Amino acid sequence: MLQPIEPAAASSSSPSHPRDLGGPWHSDAACHSDEAGLFFAPSKEPTAARLSREEAAKRVCARCPVMLECREHALMQPEPYGVWGGMTAAERRVVLARRRRREAELQRPAPRIAAAG
């Protein structure tokens, strides 16, 4: 069995691909047979190439039966690199910021409304 091609800038602490993770959902992932290079940027990738690669990765994610599980995994870790669950790292940062803002709003005490009269 062929091993996935790792990004050129990969190190021993580089992110793993969803198919490499332990868990009940990863073996059902649509990306199971795809190259990791589709989901992670090589170093110094031009913007146009990155956008094209990310769109191709998102098309794989769109047909994935475990896309939501993968996305939630990436949000909970949080995974700082790559396309996970149909979202780029930048898109996940936006979602995480919204979640933090929503949680902060829910933890604030309700404003007191003075009774008229």
All heavy atoms as an XYZ file, in Angstrom:
891
protein
N       0.844     -1.179      0.000
C       0.000      0.000      0.000
C       0.888      1.240      0.000
O       1.841      1.341      0.753
C      -0.892     -0.009      1.237
C      -1.858      1.119      1.270
S      -3.038      0.753      2.593
C      -3.800      2.304      2.725
N       0.576      2.197     -0.835
C       1.355      3.420     -0.924
C       1.104      4.308      0.273
O      -0.013      4.400      0.754
C       0.983      4.190     -2.192
C       1.341      3.523     -3.513
C       0.793      4.339     -4.651
C       2.834      3.366     -3.633
N       2.153      4.958      0.730
C       2.031      5.913      1.821
C       1.724      7.279      1.238
O       2.176      7.594      0.145
C       3.332      5.966      2.631
C       3.625      4.679      3.357
C       2.547      4.357      4.371
O       2.104      5.205      5.115
N       2.112      3.110      4.398
N       0.961      8.122      1.947
C       0.646      9.453      1.437
C       1.902     10.299      1.318
O       2.852     10.133      2.075
C      -0.313     10.041      2.476
C      -0.049      9.260      3.705
C       0.399      7.894      3.259
N       1.889     11.179      0.343
C       2.981     12.127      0.176
C       2.776     13.244      1.173
O       1.723     13.861      1.228
C       2.995     12.702     -1.249
C       3.231     11.572     -2.251
C       4.045     13.793     -1.386
C       3.052     11.989     -3.676
N       3.790     13.486      1.995
C       3.695     14.543      2.991
C       4.099     15.866      2.370
O       4.886     15.892      1.430
C       4.601     14.226      4.185
C       4.141     13.024      4.967
C       2.754     13.180      5.543
O       2.413     14.263      6.026
O       2.000     12.203      5.494
N       3.586     16.982      2.892
C       3.989     18.283      2.400
C       5.501     18.456      2.538
O       6.121     17.902      3.438
C       3.256     19.279      3.308
C       2.175     18.491      3.949
C       2.618     17.062      3.963
N       6.092     19.261      1.647
C       7.540     19.449      1.633
C       8.066     19.979      2.953
O       9.163     19.650      3.365
C       7.920     20.391      0.499
N       7.283     20.822      3.643
C       7.742     21.434      4.887
C       7.369     20.597      6.111
O       7.434     21.067      7.223
C       7.156     22.838      5.023
N       6.994     19.361      5.910
C       6.530     18.539      7.027
C       7.674     18.227      7.976
O       8.811     18.063      7.583
C       5.939     17.234      6.503
N       7.323     18.167      9.240
C       8.283     17.757     10.254
C       7.642     16.640     11.050
O       6.513     16.271     10.808
C       8.632     18.937     11.163
O       7.506     19.297     11.925
N       8.351     16.128     12.029
C       7.794     15.037     12.824
C       6.574     15.467     13.607
O       5.782     14.645     14.017
C       8.856     14.479     13.770
O       9.272     15.509     14.650
N       6.397     16.782     13.796
C       5.226     17.257     14.523
C       4.181     17.832     13.576
O       3.284     18.534     13.998
C       5.640     18.333     15.534
O       6.179     19.449     14.852
N       4.303     17.525     12.267
C       3.350     18.065     11.302
C       1.991     17.422     11.501
O       1.876     16.334     12.051
C       3.846     17.837      9.879
O       3.841     16.459      9.585
N       0.935     18.086     11.038
C      -0.408     17.562     11.228
C      -0.602     16.268     10.455
O      -0.001     16.071      9.409
C      -1.303     18.676     10.674
C      -0.433     19.437      9.741
C       0.956     19.327     10.293
N      -1.435     15.414     10.966
C      -1.737     14.186     10.259
C      -2.996     14.390      9.442
O      -3.724     15.344      9.621
C      -1.916     13.042     11.253
O      -2.986     13.332     12.109
N      -3.235     13.494      8.568
C      -4.417     13.547      7.710
C      -5.566     12.864      8.437
O      -5.323     11.986      9.269
C      -4.080     12.825      6.401
C      -5.079     13.073      5.343
N      -6.134     12.251      5.151
C      -5.198     14.068      4.448
C      -6.867     12.717      4.152
N      -6.318     13.819      3.723
N      -6.819     13.215      8.152
C      -7.940     12.579      8.854
C      -7.882     11.054      8.834
O      -8.242     10.407      9.797
C      -9.169     13.090      8.097
C      -8.752     14.403      7.551
C      -7.274     14.263      7.245
N      -7.390     10.461      7.749
C      -7.358      9.001      7.675
C      -6.339      8.382      8.620
O      -6.369      7.195      8.863
C      -7.103      8.544      6.250
C      -5.712      8.837      5.766
C      -5.493      8.199      4.408
N      -4.284      8.730      3.835
C      -4.250      9.717      2.957
N      -5.351     10.268      2.553
N      -3.106     10.152      2.488
N      -5.403      9.198      9.136
C      -4.371      8.686     10.017
C      -4.780      8.702     11.488
O      -4.037      8.246     12.330
C      -3.091      9.510      9.857
C      -2.526      9.395      8.456
O      -2.738      8.349      7.815
O      -1.882     10.358      8.007
N      -5.908      9.250     11.800
C      -6.323      9.415     13.187
C      -7.066      8.201     13.692
O      -7.785      7.551     12.949
C      -7.246     10.629     13.309
C      -6.619     11.944     12.867
C      -7.656     13.032     12.899
C      -5.467     12.286     13.780
N      -6.918      7.948     14.977
C      -7.727      6.914     15.580
C      -9.120      7.478     15.810
O      -9.282      8.663     16.035
N     -10.119      6.685     15.703
C     -11.469      7.160     15.944
C     -12.448      6.405     15.076
O     -12.072      5.805     14.080
N     -13.706      6.459     15.432
C     -14.706      5.669     14.721
C     -15.036      6.183     13.325
O     -15.563      5.447     12.522
C     -15.932      5.751     15.627
C     -15.745      7.009     16.397
C     -14.261      7.191     16.550
N     -14.689      7.425     13.009
C     -15.119      7.983     11.730
C     -14.069      7.967     10.641
O     -14.386      7.940      9.455
C     -15.607      9.419     11.924
C     -14.587     10.324     12.540
C     -14.406     10.572     13.870
C     -13.586     11.071     11.863
N     -13.361     11.428     14.055
C     -12.824     11.755     12.834
C     -13.246     11.243     10.521
C     -11.769     12.582     12.519
C     -12.182     12.066     10.207
C     -11.462     12.729     11.206
N     -12.801      7.970     10.982
C     -11.748      8.228      9.992
C     -11.658      7.197      8.877
O     -11.326      7.530      7.751
C     -10.392      8.413     10.672
C      -9.833      7.154     11.206
N      -9.032      6.335     10.456
C      -9.982      6.557     12.399
C      -8.694      5.286     11.182
N      -9.256      5.408     12.357
N     -11.955      5.942      9.155
C     -11.823      4.924      8.107
C     -12.911      5.039      7.050
O     -12.758      4.489      5.963
C     -11.803      3.530      8.717
O     -13.023      3.284      9.378
N     -13.983      5.764      7.333
C     -15.054      5.962      6.357
C     -14.877      7.239      5.542
O     -15.712      7.562      4.709
C     -16.412      6.015      7.067
C     -16.780      4.684      7.698
O     -16.376      3.636      7.150
O     -17.452      4.693      8.735
N     -13.795      7.963      5.783
C     -13.583      9.252      5.122
C     -13.368      9.086      3.622
O     -12.687      8.165      3.175
C     -12.395      9.970      5.750
N     -13.939      9.987      2.841
C     -13.781      9.972      1.386
C     -12.328     10.199      0.996
O     -11.895      9.768     -0.069
C     -14.677     11.034      0.749
N     -11.564     10.851      1.828
C     -10.155     11.151      1.541
C      -9.254      9.965      1.827
O      -8.039     10.059      1.642
C      -9.697     12.361      2.344
S      -9.748     12.078      4.134
N      -9.819      8.876      2.249
C      -9.038      7.705      2.659
C      -7.999      7.295      1.617
O      -6.901      6.892      1.959
C      -9.982      6.541      2.959
C      -9.302      5.364      3.562
N      -8.885      5.343      4.862
C      -8.950      4.170      3.029
C      -8.313      4.182      5.119
N      -8.335      3.456      4.025
N      -8.330      7.421      0.332
C      -7.389      6.992     -0.712
C      -6.711      8.161     -1.417
O      -5.934      7.953     -2.335
C      -8.125      6.131     -1.744
O      -9.130      6.903     -2.368
N      -6.984      9.387     -1.021
C      -6.378     10.550     -1.652
C      -5.018     10.872     -1.047
O      -4.727     10.507      0.083
C      -7.295     11.776     -1.520
C      -8.543     11.633     -2.365
O      -8.421     11.264     -3.536
O      -9.643     11.879     -1.832
N      -4.227     11.571     -1.807
C      -2.920     11.996     -1.337
C      -3.069     13.131     -0.332
O      -3.873     14.036     -0.525
C      -2.059     12.462     -2.512
C      -1.731     11.362     -3.502
C      -0.896     10.249     -2.894
O      -0.114     10.517     -1.980
O      -1.040      9.113     -3.361
N      -2.275     13.106      0.714
C      -2.323     14.155      1.728
C      -1.972     15.516      1.135
O      -2.418     16.539      1.637
C      -1.380     13.826      2.881
N      -1.187     15.545      0.065
C      -0.800     16.793     -0.581
C      -1.981     17.605     -1.061
O      -1.885     18.820     -1.201
N      -3.101     16.962     -1.308
C      -4.296     17.687     -1.713
C      -4.865     18.486     -0.544
O      -5.451     19.543     -0.731
C      -5.353     16.696     -2.235
C      -6.649     17.282     -2.766
C      -6.393     18.176     -3.979
C      -7.601     16.155     -3.147
N      -4.674     18.019      0.656
C      -5.276     18.619      1.836
C      -4.344     19.546      2.614
O      -4.805     20.296      3.462
C      -5.811     17.517      2.759
C      -6.913     16.735      2.108
C      -6.623     15.612      1.337
C      -8.224     17.138      2.218
C      -7.629     14.907      0.706
C      -9.236     16.441      1.588
C      -8.939     15.325      0.827
N      -3.042     19.483      2.317
C      -2.072     20.321      3.023
C      -1.194     21.046      2.021
O      -0.739     20.459      1.044
C      -1.207     19.469      3.959
C      -1.995     18.863      5.067
C      -2.417     17.553      4.995
C      -2.352     19.620      6.176
C      -3.165     16.981      6.011
C      -3.101     19.062      7.199
C      -3.509     17.749      7.114
N      -0.936     22.319      2.295
C      -0.168     23.162      1.384
C       1.315     22.829      1.403
O       1.900     22.687      2.467
C      -0.357     24.629      1.755
N       1.910     22.745      0.208
C       3.369     22.663      0.176
C       3.944     24.031      0.536
O       3.241     25.041      0.466
C       3.681     22.291     -1.273
C       2.472     22.663     -2.046
C       1.309     22.651     -1.101
N       5.192     24.070      0.923
C       5.782     25.358      1.283
C       5.847     26.266      0.048
O       6.044     25.795     -1.065
C       7.171     25.159      1.879
O       8.024     24.587      0.919
N       5.650     27.546      0.277
C       5.719     28.579     -0.762
C       4.772     28.317     -1.923
O       5.093     28.593     -3.073
C       7.151     28.741     -1.253
C       8.100     29.156     -0.156
C       9.495     29.341     -0.667
C      10.419     29.685      0.485
N      11.797     29.817      0.071
N       3.598     27.803     -1.646
C       2.605     27.538     -2.693
C       2.007     28.861     -3.164
O       1.546     29.658     -2.348
C       1.504     26.639     -2.134
C       0.438     26.279     -3.142
C      -0.614     25.349     -2.564
O      -0.928     25.474     -1.356
O      -1.118     24.508     -3.310
N       1.998     29.121     -4.464
C       1.380     30.355     -4.964
C      -0.114     30.391     -4.621
O      -0.770     29.348     -4.534
C       1.586     30.277     -6.478
C       2.685     29.284     -6.679
C       2.596     28.328     -5.526
N      -0.638     31.585     -4.450
C      -2.032     31.747     -4.035
C      -3.001     31.046     -4.975
O      -3.917     30.344     -4.523
C      -2.379     33.241     -3.926
O      -1.498     33.837     -2.966
C      -3.818     33.448     -3.486
N      -2.840     31.224     -6.277
C      -3.764     30.602     -7.240
C      -3.730     29.079     -7.114
O      -4.771     28.421     -7.156
C      -3.427     31.032     -8.663
N      -2.543     28.523     -6.944
C      -2.414     27.071     -6.797
C      -3.057     26.611     -5.491
O      -3.714     25.570     -5.441
C      -0.942     26.670     -6.843
N      -2.872     27.388     -4.423
C      -3.466     27.036     -3.125
C      -4.983     27.024     -3.217
O      -5.642     26.087     -2.755
C      -3.019     28.017     -2.041
C      -3.670     27.735     -0.675
C      -3.256     28.743      0.379
N      -3.478     30.124      0.000
C      -4.664     30.749      0.081
N      -5.726     30.125      0.509
N      -4.760     32.015     -0.272
N      -5.535     28.067     -3.825
C      -6.997     28.142     -3.945
C      -7.541     26.979     -4.771
O      -8.563     26.379     -4.416
C      -7.419     29.480     -4.543
C      -7.134     30.701     -3.671
C      -7.416     31.986     -4.443
C      -7.922     30.642     -2.381
N      -6.865     26.647     -5.839
C      -7.291     25.526     -6.682
C      -7.209     24.205     -5.920
O      -8.128     23.385     -5.965
C      -6.413     25.474     -7.931
O      -6.752     24.379     -8.727
N      -6.104     23.999     -5.193
C      -5.933     22.771     -4.414
C      -6.985     22.665     -3.321
O      -7.566     21.607     -3.095
C      -4.514     22.731     -3.813
C      -4.252     21.496     -2.964
C      -2.937     21.599     -2.219
N      -2.765     22.848     -1.508
C      -3.411     23.185     -0.380
N      -4.278     22.355      0.155
N      -3.185     24.340      0.210
N      -7.232     23.786     -2.627
C      -8.238     23.770     -1.559
C      -9.629     23.466     -2.110
O     -10.389     22.713     -1.481
C      -8.238     25.106     -0.819
C      -7.030     25.296      0.060
C      -6.930     26.676      0.676
O      -7.654     27.608      0.258
O      -6.114     26.837      1.601
N      -9.958     24.014     -3.266
C     -11.264     23.710     -3.866
C     -11.370     22.238     -4.233
O     -12.416     21.621     -4.048
C     -11.526     24.609     -5.079
C     -11.858     26.035     -4.707
C     -13.038     26.150     -3.738
O     -14.078     25.500     -3.950
O     -12.913     26.899     -2.756
N     -10.288     21.664     -4.756
C     -10.287     20.226     -5.074
C     -10.465     19.396     -3.805
O     -11.222     18.416     -3.782
C      -8.994     19.858     -5.796
N      -9.785     19.784     -2.735
C      -9.921     19.074     -1.461
C     -11.361     19.191     -0.940
O     -11.935     18.215     -0.456
C      -8.935     19.628     -0.438
N     -11.942     20.376     -1.059
C     -13.319     20.580     -0.597
C     -14.307     19.748     -1.402
O     -15.322     19.301     -0.858
C     -13.694     22.056     -0.670
C     -13.014     22.896      0.387
C     -13.413     24.348      0.220
C     -12.795     25.229      1.275
N     -13.302     26.614      1.183
N     -14.008     19.505     -2.680
C     -14.892     18.645     -3.490
C     -14.853     17.213     -2.963
O     -15.875     16.526     -2.939
C     -14.505     18.701     -4.965
C     -14.952     19.974     -5.650
C     -14.819     19.901     -7.168
N     -13.456     19.721     -7.624
C     -12.586     20.705     -7.832
N     -12.949     21.963     -7.622
N     -11.372     20.440     -8.258
N     -13.686     16.760     -2.533
C     -13.584     15.431     -1.918
C     -14.408     15.425     -0.626
O     -15.187     14.512     -0.371
C     -12.113     15.052     -1.641
C     -12.023     13.763     -0.829
C     -11.341     14.927     -2.955
N     -14.239     16.458      0.180
C     -14.978     16.555      1.444
C     -16.494     16.578      1.218
O     -17.243     15.994      2.005
C     -14.569     17.809      2.216
S     -12.853     17.803      2.798
N     -16.930     17.246      0.165
C     -18.367     17.392     -0.088
C     -19.058     16.050     -0.295
O     -20.244     15.920      0.001
C     -18.594     18.296     -1.298
N     -18.332     15.066     -0.756
C     -18.946     13.744     -0.979
C     -18.676     12.779      0.177
O     -18.986     11.600      0.103
C     -18.477     13.161     -2.301
C     -17.047     12.716     -2.352
C     -16.713     12.027     -3.682
N     -15.526     11.236     -3.574
C     -14.289     11.660     -3.801
N     -14.083     12.901     -4.157
N     -13.270     10.841     -3.670
N     -18.101     13.290      1.233
C     -17.669     12.453      2.347
C     -18.809     12.171      3.334
O     -19.470     13.095      3.807
C     -16.521     13.137      3.090
S     -15.847     12.116      4.407
N     -19.008     10.910      3.700
C     -20.075     10.573      4.649
C     -19.761     10.991      6.090
O     -20.658     11.013      6.925
C     -20.189      9.055      4.539
C     -18.840      8.607      4.096
C     -18.307      9.710      3.218
N     -18.497     11.319      6.378
C     -18.117     11.699      7.744
C     -17.555     13.120      7.801
O     -16.774     13.455      8.693
C     -17.122     10.679      8.356
C     -17.797      9.329      8.558
C     -15.872     10.557      7.501
N     -17.979     13.954      6.866
C     -17.463     15.320      6.792
C     -17.680     16.088      8.092
O     -16.778     16.763      8.580
C     -18.101     16.089      5.638
C     -17.555     17.508      5.507
S     -18.282     18.443      4.165
C     -19.860     18.840      4.869
N     -18.851     15.981      8.672
C     -19.132     16.739      9.895
C     -18.293     16.261     11.068
O     -17.827     17.077     11.871
C     -20.615     16.696     10.224
C     -21.524     17.367      9.188
C     -22.989     17.215      9.579
C     -21.152     18.823      8.997
N     -18.068     14.966     11.174
C     -17.225     14.435     12.241
C     -15.779     14.931     12.080
O     -15.122     15.326     13.040
C     -17.248     12.906     12.260
C     -18.574     12.329     12.682
C     -19.532     12.083     11.522
O     -19.421     12.743     10.465
O     -20.417     11.233     11.686
N     -15.309     14.930     10.845
C     -13.964     15.405     10.545
C     -13.838     16.888     10.874
O     -12.866     17.318     11.503
C     -13.670     15.164      9.061
S     -12.050     15.713      8.511
N     -14.837     17.660     10.477
C     -14.832     19.102     10.748
C     -14.806     19.365     12.244
O     -14.026     20.187     12.733
C     -16.062     19.755     10.124
C     -16.151     21.250     10.388
C     -17.378     21.843      9.752
N     -17.300     21.705      8.306
C     -18.300     21.964      7.483
N     -19.459     22.379      7.950
N     -18.149     21.812      6.186
N     -15.637     18.660     12.976
C     -15.691     18.879     14.426
C     -14.373     18.475     15.088
O     -13.904     19.148     15.996
C     -16.874     18.137     15.035
C     -17.254     18.622     16.398
C     -17.583     20.115     16.462
O     -18.116     20.689     15.489
O     -17.310     20.724     17.513
N     -13.776     17.410     14.598
C     -12.459     17.013     15.108
C     -11.463     18.157     14.911
O     -10.728     18.518     15.834
C     -11.950     15.764     14.381
C     -10.487     15.554     14.546
N      -9.940     14.967     15.658
C      -9.440     15.914     13.757
C      -8.625     14.970     15.542
N      -8.297     15.533     14.395
N     -11.437     18.711     13.711
C     -10.494     19.790     13.391
C     -10.757     21.037     14.219
O      -9.830     21.755     14.571
C     -10.555     20.115     11.899
N     -12.001     21.284     14.548
C     -12.342     22.446     15.369
C     -11.996     22.208     16.835
O     -11.568     23.125     17.534
C     -13.827     22.787     15.223
C     -14.240     23.339     13.862
C     -15.754     23.317     13.710
C     -13.680     24.735     13.655
N     -12.161     21.001     17.302
C     -11.923     20.709     18.715
C     -10.436     20.552     19.036
O     -10.034     20.800     20.163
C     -12.678     19.442     19.131
C     -14.190     19.568     19.030
S     -14.888     20.994     19.872
C     -14.581     20.554     21.564
N      -9.601     20.165     18.074
C      -8.180     19.928     18.344
C      -7.458     21.189     18.789
O      -6.739     21.098     19.765
C      -7.498     19.314     17.122
C      -7.817     17.864     16.938
C      -7.419     17.024     18.149
O      -6.357     17.181     18.724
N      -8.284     16.140     18.553
N      -7.497     22.324     18.213
C      -7.857     22.645     16.825
C      -6.692     22.352     15.879
O      -5.539     22.532     16.240
C      -8.125     24.140     16.863
C      -7.294     24.657     17.974
C      -7.174     23.522     18.976
N      -7.031     21.897     14.686
C      -6.030     21.612     13.660
C      -5.620     22.926     13.003
O      -6.465     23.628     12.457
C      -6.603     20.669     12.596
C      -6.856     19.261     13.086
C      -5.575     18.486     13.364
O      -4.480     18.949     12.988
O      -5.679     17.405     13.962
N      -4.353     23.304     13.053
C      -3.930     24.600     12.514
C      -3.644     24.610     11.016
O      -3.450     25.678     10.441
C      -2.652     24.901     13.295
C      -2.087     23.552     13.580
C      -3.287     22.642     13.782
N      -3.598     23.450     10.377
C      -3.232     23.380      8.964
C      -4.195     22.500      8.195
O      -4.801     21.596      8.751
C      -1.820     22.788      8.798
C      -0.777     23.492      9.595
C      -0.272     22.923     10.758
C      -0.294     24.732      9.198
C       0.703     23.568     11.502
C       0.675     25.396      9.940
C       1.166     24.809     11.084
O       2.116     25.444     11.824
N      -4.282     22.741      6.895
C      -4.964     21.845      5.980
C      -6.466     22.028      5.881
O      -7.073     22.816      6.588
N      -7.031     21.275      4.929
C      -8.482     21.237      4.732
C      -8.997     20.038      5.504
O      -8.565     18.906      5.292
C      -8.837     21.118      3.226
C     -10.337     20.938      3.043
C      -8.333     22.338      2.464
N      -9.901     20.294      6.417
C     -10.538     19.257      7.233
C     -12.034     19.520      7.209
O     -12.476     20.649      7.429
C     -10.064     19.342      8.683
C      -8.642     18.973      8.921
C      -7.544     19.703      8.611
C      -8.175     17.790      9.560
N      -6.411     19.057      9.020
C      -6.780     17.875      9.605
C      -8.816     16.682     10.099
C      -5.990     16.873     10.175
C      -8.026     15.697     10.675
C      -6.637     15.792     10.703
N     -12.812     18.504      6.954
C     -14.258     18.660      6.996
C     -14.768     19.741      6.053
O     -15.757     20.397      6.331
N     -14.084     19.931      4.940
C     -14.528     20.907      3.948
C     -14.191     22.348      4.297
O     -14.709     23.268      3.671
N     -13.338     22.548      5.281
C     -12.974     23.910      5.691
C     -11.462     24.066      5.736
O     -10.756     23.180      6.201
C     -13.538     24.224      7.072
C     -15.050     24.200      7.145
S     -15.634     24.571      8.810
C     -15.565     26.354      8.721
N     -11.009     25.234      5.304
C      -9.588     25.562      5.405
C      -9.281     25.987      6.838
O     -10.188     26.240      7.640
C      -9.219     26.710      4.461
O      -9.921     27.888      4.877
C      -9.558     26.380      3.014
N      -7.999     26.111      7.134
C      -7.594     26.562      8.467
C      -8.151     27.950      8.760
O      -8.614     28.219      9.872
C      -6.071     26.558      8.580
N      -8.138     28.837      7.774
C      -8.664     30.197      7.970
C     -10.167     30.165      8.248
O     -10.667     30.883      9.120
C      -8.370     31.064      6.749
N     -10.891     29.323      7.528
C     -12.336     29.209      7.755
C     -12.627     28.649      9.140
O     -13.566     29.090      9.805
C     -12.965     28.329      6.666
C     -12.938     28.979      5.295
C     -13.234     28.019      4.157
O     -13.041     26.785      4.309
O     -13.644     28.506      3.092
N     -11.807     27.695      9.572
C     -12.001     27.141     10.919
C     -11.720     28.179     11.991
O     -12.405     28.222     13.012
C     -11.130     25.896     11.114
C     -11.597     24.713     10.278
C     -10.906     23.423     10.673
N      -9.464     23.483     10.638
C      -8.709     23.284      9.564
N      -9.282     23.019      8.405
N      -7.387     23.339      9.651
N     -10.725     29.034     11.767
C     -10.443     30.096     12.744
C     -11.639     31.028     12.902
O     -11.966     31.455     14.013
C      -9.197     30.884     12.346
C      -7.898     30.147     12.629
C      -6.676     31.032     12.463
N      -6.474     31.475     11.100
C      -5.794     30.805     10.170
N      -5.248     29.645     10.467
N      -5.640     31.300      8.963
N     -12.334     31.324     11.805
C     -13.532     32.171     11.866
C     -14.620     31.479     12.689
O     -15.244     32.092     13.558
C     -14.051     32.517     10.444
C     -15.416     33.174     10.495
C     -13.044     33.403      9.718
N     -14.833     30.202     12.430
C     -15.849     29.447     13.184
C     -15.504     29.420     14.663
O     -16.371     29.632     15.521
C     -16.002     28.012     12.625
C     -16.849     27.141     13.541
C     -16.600     28.046     11.223
N     -14.239     29.176     14.979
C     -13.826     29.130     16.384
C     -13.998     30.486     17.060
O     -14.435     30.553     18.220
C     -12.384     28.656     16.502
C     -12.175     27.175     16.196
C     -10.685     26.847     16.117
C     -12.873     26.303     17.214
N     -13.697     31.562     16.355
C     -13.881     32.902     16.920
C     -15.358     33.157     17.190
O     -15.728     33.714     18.232
C     -13.321     33.959     15.982
N     -16.212     32.749     16.266
C     -17.667     32.910     16.469
C     -18.140     32.093     17.658
O     -18.963     32.562     18.446
C     -18.431     32.501     15.211
C     -18.312     33.484     14.098
C     -19.065     33.023     12.888
N     -18.888     33.953     11.794
C     -19.141     33.669     10.535
N     -19.589     32.470     10.190
N     -18.960     34.578      9.597
N     -17.645     30.874     17.795
C     -18.030     30.036     18.936
C     -17.597     30.676     20.250
O     -18.355     30.697     21.213
C     -17.419     28.643     18.816
C     -18.118     27.759     17.829
C     -17.528     26.367     17.863
N     -18.198     25.502     16.898
C     -17.917     24.219     16.745
N     -16.984     23.647     17.488
N     -18.560     23.500     15.851
N     -16.361     31.179     20.286
C     -15.877     31.822     21.517
C     -16.719     33.048     21.848
O     -17.069     33.269     23.007
C     -14.404     32.216     21.370
C     -13.456     31.053     21.489
C     -12.018     31.506     21.578
N     -11.559     32.198     20.391
C     -10.998     31.603     19.332
N     -10.829     30.307     19.325
N     -10.591     32.325     18.305
N     -17.049     33.836     20.836
C     -17.870     35.027     21.050
C     -19.258     34.649     21.560
O     -19.778     35.232     22.503
C     -17.968     35.812     19.736
C     -18.411     37.222     19.884
C     -18.243     38.075     18.631
N     -18.355     37.381     17.364
C     -17.343     37.199     16.505
N     -16.146     37.642     16.781
N     -17.528     36.557     15.362
N     -19.855     33.621     20.972
C     -21.179     33.154     21.393
C     -21.134     32.642     22.829
O     -22.018     32.945     23.636
C     -21.672     32.054     20.457
C     -23.110     31.663     20.689
C     -23.633     30.645     19.682
N     -22.960     30.708     18.411
C     -22.453     29.646     17.766
N     -22.556     28.442     18.278
N     -21.853     29.777     16.605
N     -20.095     31.866     23.167
C     -19.957     31.356     24.532
C     -19.782     32.490     25.528
O     -20.365     32.455     26.621
C     -18.782     30.391     24.612
C     -19.052     29.071     23.944
C     -17.820     28.185     23.884
O     -16.801     28.508     24.541
O     -17.875     27.166     23.178
N     -19.006     33.498     25.158
C     -18.808     34.650     26.047
C     -20.122     35.391     26.257
O     -20.425     35.831     27.371
C     -17.760     35.593     25.460
N     -20.905     35.536     25.206
C     -22.203     36.214     25.328
C     -23.153     35.435     26.223
O     -23.898     36.021     27.001
C     -22.825     36.415     23.946
C     -22.129     37.472     23.121
C     -22.619     37.529     21.690
O     -23.573     36.784     21.340
O     -22.057     38.315     20.912
N     -23.110     34.124     26.122
C     -23.993     33.294     26.944
C     -23.596     33.320     28.418
O     -24.432     33.121     29.286
C     -24.001     31.849     26.432
C     -24.667     31.633     25.077
C     -24.480     30.199     24.615
C     -26.148     31.996     25.138
N     -22.323     33.576     28.691
C     -21.859     33.593     30.076
C     -22.044     34.953     30.744
O     -21.941     35.048     31.953
C     -20.390     33.185     30.134
C     -20.208     31.725     29.783
C     -18.754     31.321     29.761
O     -17.866     32.130     29.980
N     -18.504     30.050     29.487
N     -22.300     35.973     29.956
C     -22.531     37.300     30.543
C     -23.868     37.314     31.261
O     -24.849     36.758     30.779
C     -22.595     38.367     29.443
C     -21.262     38.830     29.003
C     -21.411     40.033     28.095
N     -20.393     39.940     27.078
C     -20.553     40.168     25.802
N     -21.728     40.558     25.341
N     -19.560     40.054     24.959
N     -23.931     37.994     32.403
C     -25.231     38.102     33.082
C     -26.191     38.944     32.233
O     -25.769     39.870     31.541
C     -24.908     38.791     34.399
C     -23.524     39.319     34.271
C     -22.858     38.623     33.131
N     -27.436     38.584     32.286
C     -28.450     39.337     31.537
C     -28.534     40.752     32.075
O     -28.451     40.961     33.286
C     -29.795     38.626     31.645
N     -28.701     41.717     31.199
C     -28.799     43.113     31.676
C     -30.083     43.288     32.494
O     -31.125     42.716     32.196
C     -28.839     43.938     30.400
C     -29.226     42.992     29.317
C     -28.810     41.628     29.756
N     -29.957     44.072     33.545
C     -31.126     44.343     34.383
C     -31.962     45.431     33.733
O     -31.434     46.435     33.294
C     -30.705     44.799     35.773
C     -30.032     43.685     36.536
C     -29.699     44.175     37.935
N     -29.483     43.037     38.772
C     -30.314     42.671     39.743
N     -31.385     43.363     40.016
N     -30.051     41.622     40.468
N     -33.215     45.187     33.682
C     -34.140     46.167     33.108
C     -34.929     46.767     34.277
O     -35.563     46.047     35.036
C     -35.091     45.529     32.086
C     -34.271     44.888     30.956
C     -36.086     46.529     31.567
C     -35.074     44.117     29.964
N     -34.826     48.072     34.390
C     -35.537     48.769     35.491
C     -37.029     48.743     35.214
O     -37.470     48.936     34.082
C     -35.036     50.202     35.603
N     -37.769     48.470     36.248
C     -39.237     48.468     36.117
C     -39.743     49.908     36.003
O     -39.261     50.798     36.656
C     -39.860     47.794     37.334
N     -40.681     50.078     35.118
C     -41.271     51.407     34.931
C     -42.230     51.679     36.083
O     -42.926     50.815     36.573
C     -42.011     51.492     33.610
N     -42.266     52.914     36.495
C     -43.278     53.214     37.481
C     -42.922     54.041     38.577
O     -42.326     54.570     39.258
